[in-house]
């Protein structure tokens, strides 16, 4: 087995892996596989989750409040054909009853339930207790594939991703970002019986000139060798705990309504909410204007924070960030929040 295939031993659902370059490519091909395996066309997805910029998933993810009632029809960019929406069913995250109702009525049309197990693209909303377990039970009951899009959650807290941490094993998953050690690399992971449906052993097309180029694979190998050392995750998570404790105390000291969901080395900043949100619909109360002002205040003080157009989204750090770096970020965050405190 090539050394890079150690990933198979790290990811619980993986018996086979297929490499691509980006998260969008990975989810595109994985969804095609789900449809081929099941013979069904529709996708059940969750509002507030992001699964790439292609037509298979860039519908129903982040509708504005006035479009929530027709989220499944909401196209997130010009250029997406309206007929593509017929294949999307978008429902709120952390609402198991709605999933159960939809599957009871439409499972015969639904190939897969796809989700971020931790909803980083709405600021880092965690699954409620029992939610992932409930999805696993419902999808098995209705013969629908459970698909964890772990492009964001993979390797942030443990080698096996959210499926290892929460103890819920999906049928398929996608992983990426950190995987390449700084180079473009993502992967589709799943059991042999379905992954072997890809060509050349099967009929599902997956090919690309730049899939698994040697430099990127070497980056992935270096990454895998690094995260499997005994000290990697204890060091990373100790820094994370120290940082989040400092951030939580600072927000309490300033007495501002800012929520900081976090998971491993990634976290969100949600402005103007007095309670931790459990869904994208609640995150719509986030103050984009304050977020943009906070980001710009951080720029002026020498710390880069991605603005996401002011949306509540995800931020993070890596093992390369020392406690000194994180302390600087905390100092700047406090000064920046203090500068806009009167506007909350």
C-alpha positions in Angstrom: 0.0 0.0 0.0 1.4 3.5 -0.9 2.3 5.5 2.2 -0.3 8.2 1.4 -3.0 5.5 1.7 -2.5 5.6 5.5 -5.5 7.9 5.3 -7.6 4.8 4.9 -6.5 3.7 8.4 -7.3 7.2 9.8 -10.8 7.8 8.4 -13.4 5.4 9.9 -15.6 5.1 6.8 -12.7 4.7 4.4 -11.9 1.4 2.7 -11.0 3.1 -0.6 -10.0 6.7 -1.4 -10.0 8.8 -4.6 -8.0 12.0 -4.7 -9.1 15.3 -6.2 -7.9 18.9 -5.8 -10.7 20.8 -4.1 -13.7 20.4 -1.9 -16.0 21.3 -4.8 -14.5 18.6 -7.0 -14.7 16.0 -4.2 -18.4 16.6 -3.4 -19.3 16.8 -7.1 -17.9 13.3 -7.8 -19.1 11.9 -4.5 -22.7 13.0 -5.1 -22.5 11.5 -8.6 -21.4 8.2 -7.0 -24.3 8.4 -4.5 -26.8 8.8 -7.4 -25.2 5.9 -9.3 -25.2 3.6 -6.4 -28.8 4.2 -5.4 -30.4 4.9 -8.7 -32.0 8.0 -7.2 -31.5 11.7 -8.1 -32.5 14.0 -5.2 -30.3 15.3 -2.4 -31.4 16.3 1.0 -29.2 19.1 2.3 -29.3 21.6 5.1 -29.6 25.4 5.1 -26.4 27.1 6.2 -24.2 24.3 5.0 -21.8 24.6 2.1 -20.7 21.8 -0.3 -19.0 23.6 -3.2 -19.7 25.9 -6.0 -21.1 23.4 -8.5 -24.8 23.1 -9.6 -25.3 20.0 -7.6 -25.1 21.8 -4.3 -25.0 25.6 -4.7 -28.8 25.7 -4.2 -30.6 26.1 -0.9 -27.5 26.7 1.2 -27.7 30.3 2.4 -31.1 31.8 1.4 -31.9 35.3 2.9 -34.7 35.4 5.5 -37.3 36.3 2.9 -36.5 33.1 0.9 -36.5 30.6 3.8 -39.9 29.3 2.8 -38.6 28.3 -0.6 -35.0 27.5 0.3 -35.0 24.4 -1.9 -35.4 26.7 -4.9 -32.9 29.4 -3.9 -30.0 29.5 -6.4 -26.9 31.0 -4.8 -25.4 32.4 -8.0 -26.5 33.7 -11.4 -25.7 31.0 -14.0 -27.3 28.1 -12.2 -30.1 26.7 -14.3 -33.5 26.8 -12.5 -34.2 23.2 -13.3 -31.3 22.1 -11.1 -33.4 23.0 -8.1 -35.8 20.1 -8.7 -33.0 17.8 -7.3 -32.5 19.7 -4.0 -34.5 19.4 -0.7 -33.2 22.0 1.8 -34.2 21.7 5.5 -33.0 23.3 8.8 -30.0 21.7 10.6 -30.6 20.1 14.0 -34.3 19.4 13.2 -34.6 15.6 13.2 -38.3 15.6 13.0 -38.3 17.4 9.6 -35.7 15.0 8.2 -37.8 12.1 9.4 -40.9 13.5 7.7 -39.1 14.2 4.4 -37.6 10.8 4.3 -40.9 9.1 5.1 -42.4 10.9 2.1 -39.6 11.1 -0.4 -36.9 8.5 0.4 -37.7 6.7 -2.8 -36.3 9.8 -4.7 -33.4 10.8 -2.3 -29.9 9.4 -3.0 -28.1 11.0 -0.1 -28.3 13.2 3.0 -25.3 15.5 2.9 -24.1 17.7 5.7 -21.2 19.3 7.5 -21.2 17.4 10.8 -20.2 20.7 12.4 -21.8 23.6 10.5 -18.7 25.8 10.1 -20.3 27.7 7.2 -22.8 29.2 9.7 -20.2 30.0 12.3 -19.4 26.5 13.7 -22.8 25.2 14.9 -22.4 21.8 16.5 -24.9 19.0 16.1 -27.3 18.7 19.0 -26.9 15.6 21.2 -28.3 12.6 19.4 -28.7 14.4 16.1 -26.0 12.6 14.1 -27.1 9.3 15.6 -30.7 10.1 14.5 -29.6 10.8 11.0 -27.7 7.6 10.8 -30.7 5.6 12.0 -33.1 7.4 9.6 -30.9 7.0 6.6 -30.4 3.3 7.2 -34.1 2.8 7.7 -34.9 4.5 4.4 -32.0 3.1 2.3 -30.5 6.6 1.8 -26.7 7.2 1.9 -25.4 9.4 4.7 -22.7 11.7 3.4 -20.4 13.7 5.8 -18.8 16.6 4.0 -15.7 16.8 6.2 -13.7 19.3 4.1 -13.9 21.6 7.0 -14.0 19.2 10.0 -11.4 16.7 8.9 -8.2 16.7 11.0 -9.3 19.8 13.1 -9.6 17.8 16.3 -8.5 14.2 15.6 -7.0 12.2 12.7 -10.4 10.6 12.0 -12.4 13.8 11.8 -15.9 14.4 13.2 -17.0 10.9 12.5 -14.4 9.6 14.9 -15.1 12.3 17.5 -18.9 11.8 17.5 -18.8 8.1 16.9 -21.2 8.2 13.9 -19.9 6.6 10.8 -21.3 7.8 7.4 -21.5 5.9 4.2 -19.2 8.3 2.4 -17.2 11.4 3.3 -15.1 14.0 1.7 -11.9 15.4 3.3 -9.5 18.2 2.3 -7.9 21.6 3.0 -5.3 20.6 5.6 -4.9 17.2 3.9 -2.4 18.5 1.3 -0.1 20.2 3.8 -0.6 23.5 2.1 -1.0 22.1 -1.4 -4.4 21.5 -3.2 -5.6 18.0 -2.2 -8.9 16.5 -1.3 -10.3 13.0 -1.2 -13.5 11.0 -1.4 -13.6 8.1 1.1 -16.0 5.2 1.4 -16.5 1.5 1.4 -15.0 -0.7 -1.3 -18.4 -1.8 -2.6 -19.4 1.7 -3.6 -16.0 3.3 -4.3 -15.3 0.5 -6.8 -18.2 1.8 -8.8 -15.8 4.5 -10.1 -13.8 3.7 -13.3 -11.8 1.7 -14.1 -13.4 -1.0 -11.8 -16.9 0.4 -12.4 -18.8 2.8 -14.7 -18.9 6.1 -12.7 -16.7 8.6 -14.3 -14.0 10.2 -12.2 -10.9 11.5 -14.0 -8.7 14.6 -14.2 -5.3 15.6 -15.5 -4.4 17.1 -12.1 -5.9 14.5 -9.8 -3.2 13.3 -7.3 -0.1 15.1 -8.8 3.1 14.0 -7.1 4.0 17.3 -5.3 0.5 17.4 -3.7 0.6 13.7 -2.7 4.0 14.3 -1.1 2.5 17.2 0.8 -0.3 14.9 1.9 2.2 12.3 3.0 4.2 14.9 5.1 0.9 16.0 6.6 -0.2 12.5 7.6 3.3 11.8 9.1 3.0 15.0 11.1 -0.5 14.5 12.5 0.1 10.9 13.6 3.0 11.8 15.9 2.0 11.3 19.5 2.5 15.0 20.4 0.6 16.7 17.5 -3.0 16.7 18.8 -2.2 17.2 22.5 -0.2 20.3 21.5 -2.8 21.6 19.1 -5.7 21.1 21.4 -3.9 22.6 24.4 -3.3 25.8 22.4 -7.0 25.7 21.3 -8.3 25.4 24.8 -6.0 28.2 26.0 -7.2 30.4 23.1 -10.9 29.7 23.6 -10.7 30.2 27.3 -9.1 33.6 26.7 -11.6 34.5 24.1 -14.6 33.5 26.3 -13.2 35.5 29.3 -12.5 38.5 27.1 -16.1 38.5 25.7 -17.5 38.2 29.2 -15.3 41.0 30.4 -16.5 43.3 27.6 -20.1 42.2 28.2 -20.9 42.0 24.4 -23.3 39.5 22.8 -20.8 37.5 20.8 -21.0 33.7 20.4 -17.9 31.6 19.7 -18.7 28.1 18.7 -15.6 26.0 18.2 -14.4 22.6 17.3 -10.7 21.7 17.5 -8.6 24.3 15.7 -11.6 26.1 14.1 -14.1 28.5 15.5 -16.8 31.0 14.6 -17.6 34.6 15.6 -21.3 35.4 15.6 -22.1 39.0 16.5 -25.2 40.2 18.2 -26.7 36.9 19.5 -27.3 36.3 23.2 -27.4 32.5 22.9 -25.6 29.8 21.0 -27.5 29.2 17.7 -28.5 25.7 16.7 -29.4 26.5 13.1 -28.7 28.8 10.2 -32.1 30.3 10.7 -31.0 31.6 14.1 -27.7 32.8 12.7 -29.6 35.2 10.4 -29.7 37.4 13.5 -26.0 37.9 13.2 -24.9 41.5 12.7 -22.9 41.7 9.5 -22.2 45.4 9.9 -20.5 44.8 13.3 -18.5 41.8 11.9 -17.1 44.0 9.1 -16.2 46.7 11.5 -14.5 44.2 13.8 -12.6 42.7 10.9 -11.4 46.1 9.7 -10.4 47.1 13.2 -8.3 43.9 13.4 -6.6 44.8 10.0 -5.7 48.2 11.4 -4.0 46.5 14.4 -2.0 44.0 12.4 -4.1 40.8 12.5 -5.8 39.3 9.4 -9.3 38.0 9.8 -11.2 36.9 6.7 -14.3 39.0 6.4 -16.7 36.6 4.4 -18.6 39.7 3.5 -19.5 40.1 7.1 -21.2 36.7 7.3 -21.0 34.5 10.4 -18.5 31.9 9.2 -15.3 30.1 10.3 -11.9 31.1 11.4 -9.0 29.0 12.6 -5.3 28.4 13.3 -2.8 25.7 12.8 0.1 24.0 14.7 2.3 26.7 13.2 0.6 29.3 15.4 2.4 29.6 18.7 0.8 30.6 22.0 2.5 34.0 21.5 0.7 34.4 18.1 -2.6 33.4 19.6 -2.1 35.8 22.6 -1.5 38.6 20.0 -4.7 37.7 18.3 -6.6 37.8 21.6 -5.1 41.3 22.4 -6.1 42.6 19.0 -9.6 41.0 19.2 -10.2 42.6 22.6 -9.1 46.0 21.3 -11.2 45.7 18.2 -14.3 44.5 20.0 -13.9 47.4 22.5 -13.8 49.8 19.7 -17.3 48.8 18.5 -18.8 47.8 21.8 -21.2 50.8 21.9 -22.8 49.7 18.7 -24.1 46.4 19.9 
